Amino acid sequence: MVQGDTPSFDDGGPARVIAGRYRLHTPIGAGGMGEVWQAYDERLDRRVAVKMMLAESPVPPGAQGAAFEETLQTRRARFLREVQITAGIEHLGVPAVHDTGTDEASGRLFVVMQLLQGRELQTFIDETDYESETVPVSWAAAVGAQIASVLDTVHHHNVVHRDIKPSNLMLTPGGVVKVLDFGVAALRGVGTLPRLTQVGMTVGTPPYMSPEQSLANAVGPAADVYALACVLQELLTGRPPFTPDNDRSHMWHHVHSPPPPIRTLRPDVPADIEKLLLAMLTKEAEQRMDAMEVYDTLLPFVHASTGAPAAPDDSNLDPRLPFQRPFGGRAPSAGVPASYTPTLVVPSPLGPADSPQVPGRGPAALTEQEADVVSDRAARLAQDGQFTQAADALAEAIARAADPELKEGMQFSLAQVKFLAGSHREALALFEPLARHYTDRYGTHDEQALLCWYYAAQCRMELGEATAAIQAFDRVSETTPPPDDEDAVNRYLDALARLMSLYAATESLSQAPHVGDRLRSETSRLRGSDWPGLEQIDAYLRRLRQDLS
């Protein structure tokens, strides 16, 4: 997986903001048409991807200037068309478009899209050792079926993608395959659309181009079906159907060479899959099946047993998951390890031209001064309700922290941000390991351990896990705080109050009055016998005893 460049930790000063709400954070890709940033939508507190058209140079004078202006208008039209095409296709396999406009400061067009996490199919293919590893047929069939479903929707919108290839396909968490980069897509049957490619110009990527594309002829949906067959053959064998040899190019082979039967390269592939691929690779476009026929043919193989394990090392990216768990939801897990640190993986959402740049060297270890800066910035962001930005800043710092105590402190801050954001499951996954760690190292009465147990108990309670919450609050209530430590006193008394309420709401109702008596006694001792809240405790205890009588 590829991560975006690690940003430098500065004083948290203002970053560039687009349209008054999209704060640019980290550049994650650049290509011929534009640059892509990881950004934050500060109005909705979420991560997004912002693609901005490259800056436009001044138009030179004379005839060349006129030609430059025409080229510039074509670039702008293509950029806008990609936005419109992508936004017009409602399918889980197409990245969502949130917004578009013109940046007032620079005059550059921008589009705000769903920020994808996951792994490009090209990366998966490149990292698979096909001499010793086998991609399960069911795994490849699930990839193909999902892409075919997207193409069926795309084609019903009178759009031809024209550049289906592994680097334009992304495996995302939950196993959903996203089809990226509609920058060279063609609209069919729209006579008023300005011509954005020259007559006779080939569009696409040579290993995956249909015969009609290779000849620069008009292309239709069948070209995407052909490209999908090339992708599936490469996914199953490690190479596309045709490779250049001597003086014969990819495009020559697409036009003239018969496609090689896949079972000559991989005999365990079912005969029906081979038949399907050969039909998809037919030279005559009108003889190829449509995308929905491909989907229907592949679907039975998704559930077929191949005897092979899942191909990728991350089962959460398994493309069979949407077929096994059609309505999503998290698959059962063994829990979160104590070393859990949230990370953000942000491959480009817009295709290979915008691929992330891999840093030459890893980031330097986090210093104590930098940790203080990040913590202060995260606190300010959280106070302003920008919890996503705060959490990401802390997670990036944790990834750089080499000193164990520094890392623990940052993890605690991250847990607090998650708690404040209402992400109680994620907060719990940080608080509980820290609580156990501090307890093991410093003992049950350690202040930081008790603080972590207190927040873990709060998370358990918010998640409706009463028994676990009682156990955690019990840990907090076992240690009597010094009377002059106001924060510790507040947590201690609140833990007793929570225990009383939790017992009252469970089958252990009889335990509630005992905890309530202790709460009243400790409150009177630590806050004085005239403290106003004692009357409320007494009234609650009376109701409890009435319920028990």
C-alpha positions, 0 to 999 in steps of 0.5 A: 500500500502507498501512503501520501507524503508525510506533512511537516509538523509546523506551528499549525498555522492556516493551510490553504482553504478552497471554497471556504470549506475544503482545507488542503492537507497533503498532496497525494498525486499529480498528473497531466491534468491536475493535482490531487490533495487529501483535504478536509471538508470542515463543514462536515468534518470528513476527509475528501480528495480535492483534484485541482486543474493545473495552473494555467500559464499566460496565453502567449501572443500571436497565432501560437497564443490562439492555438494555446487558448484552444488547447487550454479550453480543451483541457478545461472541457475535458476536466469538466466532462470527467466531473460531470460523467463521474457525478452522473453515475450512481454506483457503489463502484464509482467514486462519489463526487461531492462538489465542484467549482472554481477557486477564487484565489487562483481561478483553477477548476476543482472537484471534491470527491470521495477519498478512497482507501485501499489498494490499486489492482495493479499494485496487487498484480505487481506484488504477486509472485505468479510462479509460486502463488495462485490467485483464486478463480473465485477472487478474480471472478468477484473482481470481474463481476464487480467491474462488469456491474459498473460497466453495465451502469456506465454503458446505460448512461451512454458512456464508454470508459475507454481505459479499463486497466489494473491501475484504474481499478482499486480494491477498497475496504469491504472488498468493493472494487472502484473504477477510476479515471473517467478522464478519457471516457466517451459520451455516445449519441451526444451530437452537441458534445465538443470533440476533445480528441483528434480524428484518428487519435488512439485513446487508451492503454496499449495492453488493454486496447480493443482492436477497434481502439487500436485502429483509432476507430469509433468505440462502443461498450464492447471496447470496455468488455474487451479491456476487462477480459485483458485485466482478468487474464492478467489477474489470473496469470500475471500477464495480459493476453498479448505482449510485444515481440520483435517488431510487433506491438501490442496494437498489432497483436490486438488486431491480428493475433488470436487470443491465447486460451488461458488454460494453456497458461493456467490449466486449473482455470475452469473451461467455462472461464476460458470460453468466457474470456475468448468470447470477450476477446473476439476481434469483431466488436459486435460479436462480444457479449455485453457487460451484464452477460459477463456479470451473469457468467462470472457470478456462479464462480464467485461462490465456487470453491477453488481450494485456494486461500484468499489471495491478498494479505488483507482479507478486508480487501477481498472482493468476494466480501460484497457477495458474501455479506451483501449489506456490508457490516464489519466482519468478525475480528479477533479484536484490536491489538494493544499496539493499534494505531489508526493509519490512513492510506490514500491512493489517488482516487483519480487514476494512474496519472495522479498516482501518489508519490512515494517518499524516498525516505521515511519521516524523521522520529518525532521529537518531544517539542513536535509532539507538544505542537501536534497535541496543542493543534489537535486540542484546538481542532477538537475544540472547534469540532474538527475531530477528523483533522485532529485525529489524523494529526495525532495518528501521523505523529504516532507513526513517527514516535520512536520513544515509547512514552511519547507514543503512549501520550499521543495515543492517549490524546488520540483516544480522547479525540475519538471519545469526544467525536463519539467514536467510542469503539475506536476510543475503547481500542486505545484506552483499554490497552493503555489502561492495562499497560499502565496497570501492569507497569505502575500498579492498580493505583496509578493515576494514568491507569485509573484515568484510562480505565475511567474512559474505557468504562465510559466507552463501554457504557456508551456502547451498551456493554453494561457488564464490561462497563461495571468491571471498568468502573469497579477498577476506578472506584477501588482507589480512594483519591486524595481530597485535594485532587479535584479531578480525581475526586470527580472521577471517583464519585462519578464512577460510583454514581455510574455503578449505581445506575448500571446495577439498577438497570441490570439483573444485579439490582440488589447491588445498586443500593449498596453502591448508592450508600457508599456514594452518599458516604464518600460524597459527604466525606469528600464534599461536605455534609451540606453539599446540595447533591446529597439530596438527589442521592437520597431521593434516588436511593429511596426509589431504589429501595421501593423498587426492591420492596 
